[in-house]
């Protein structure tokens, strides 16, 4: 069993900007080292559409993701992944086998809403 992480103050948590957005496009990403899907996520104004590479191929197919709301960290530095720049970190949790399951709201909420 892993030791729990050291506690952080709410000011540290507040530095992360976690928002909800709707996937507007999803494409296979065969150039990635590990199987992944390229996502275009609309966070509404003023953020607009941001790109993300997500290793979610075990549970999701690109066409199943369009129109789905997801949560992502929107204020991390962009990351170059092969020929693709990932601008946000799409959030997920591991299932019992360690495969990623997306974090998303139970009900439709306005795009751009911030997690608190």
C-alpha positions as CSV (number, residue, x, y, z in Angstrom):
1,X,0.0,0.0,0.0
2,X,1.3,3.5,-0.9
3,X,1.8,6.1,1.8
4,X,-0.6,9.0,1.6
5,X,0.9,12.2,0.1
6,X,1.8,15.1,2.3
7,X,-1.1,17.5,2.8
8,X,-1.2,20.7,0.8
9,X,-3.1,23.9,1.6
10,X,-6.2,25.0,-0.3
11,X,-4.0,27.7,-1.9
12,X,-2.1,25.0,-3.8
13,X,-5.2,23.3,-5.0
14,X,-6.6,26.6,-6.1
15,X,-3.6,27.0,-8.5
16,X,-5.0,24.2,-10.6
17,X,-7.7,25.4,-13.0
18,X,-9.8,22.3,-13.6
19,X,-12.7,22.9,-16.0
20,X,-15.4,20.9,-17.9
21,X,-15.6,20.9,-21.6
22,X,-17.3,19.1,-24.5
23,X,-15.4,16.9,-26.9
24,X,-16.0,18.3,-30.4
25,X,-13.5,16.0,-32.3
26,X,-11.6,12.9,-31.4
27,X,-9.1,11.2,-33.7
28,X,-6.8,8.1,-33.3
29,X,-3.2,9.0,-32.5
30,X,-1.1,6.3,-34.0
31,X,2.1,8.3,-33.7
32,X,1.9,8.2,-29.9
33,X,4.3,5.8,-28.1
34,X,1.4,4.4,-26.1
35,X,-2.1,4.0,-27.6
36,X,-3.9,7.3,-27.4
37,X,-6.7,9.5,-28.8
38,X,-6.3,13.1,-29.8
39,X,-9.2,15.2,-28.4
40,X,-10.4,18.7,-29.2
41,X,-12.4,20.0,-26.2
42,X,-14.6,23.1,-26.2
43,X,-14.4,24.9,-22.9
44,X,-16.6,27.8,-24.0
45,X,-15.6,31.5,-23.8
46,X,-13.0,32.7,-23.1
47,X,-10.9,29.4,-23.3
48,X,-12.4,28.0,-26.5
49,X,-11.3,24.7,-28.0
50,X,-8.1,23.2,-26.6
51,X,-6.3,20.0,-27.6
52,X,-5.4,17.0,-25.5
53,X,-3.8,13.6,-26.0
54,X,-5.4,10.9,-23.8
55,X,-4.4,7.3,-23.2
56,X,-8.0,6.1,-23.1
57,X,-8.2,3.6,-25.9
58,X,-9.1,0.6,-23.7
59,X,-12.6,2.0,-22.8
60,X,-13.3,4.5,-25.6
61,X,-13.4,4.8,-29.3
62,X,-13.0,8.3,-30.9
63,X,-16.5,8.4,-32.3
64,X,-18.0,7.6,-28.9
65,X,-16.3,10.6,-27.3
66,X,-17.8,13.4,-29.5
67,X,-20.4,15.3,-27.5
68,X,-19.2,13.9,-24.2
69,X,-18.3,16.3,-21.4
70,X,-14.9,15.7,-19.7
71,X,-12.8,17.4,-17.0
72,X,-9.3,18.7,-17.6
73,X,-6.6,20.8,-16.1
74,X,-6.4,23.8,-18.4
75,X,-3.5,25.8,-16.9
76,X,-0.6,23.4,-17.3
77,X,2.2,24.1,-19.8
78,X,1.5,22.6,-23.2
79,X,3.3,19.3,-23.9
80,X,4.7,18.2,-27.2
81,X,3.7,14.5,-27.9
82,X,5.2,13.5,-31.2
83,X,3.7,15.8,-33.9
84,X,0.8,16.9,-31.5
85,X,0.8,19.6,-28.9
86,X,-1.4,18.7,-25.9
87,X,-2.7,21.9,-24.3
88,X,-4.8,20.5,-21.4
89,X,-4.6,17.4,-19.2
90,X,-7.7,15.4,-19.5
91,X,-8.5,13.7,-16.2
92,X,-9.2,10.1,-15.6
93,X,-9.0,7.4,-12.9
94,X,-7.7,3.9,-13.2
95,X,-10.1,1.0,-13.2
96,X,-9.2,-2.3,-11.5
97,X,-6.9,-3.2,-14.4
98,X,-5.2,0.2,-14.4
99,X,-6.9,1.4,-17.6
100,X,-8.1,5.0,-17.7
101,X,-11.8,5.9,-17.1
102,X,-12.6,9.6,-17.8
103,X,-13.7,12.0,-15.1
104,X,-16.9,13.7,-16.1
105,X,-20.0,15.3,-14.5
106,X,-23.1,13.2,-13.7
107,X,-25.3,15.8,-15.3
108,X,-24.8,18.3,-18.2
109,X,-23.2,21.5,-17.0
110,X,-22.1,24.6,-18.8
111,X,-18.8,24.3,-20.7
112,X,-16.0,26.1,-18.9
113,X,-17.4,25.5,-15.4
114,X,-14.6,25.4,-12.9
115,X,-14.2,22.5,-10.4
116,X,-14.3,23.5,-6.8
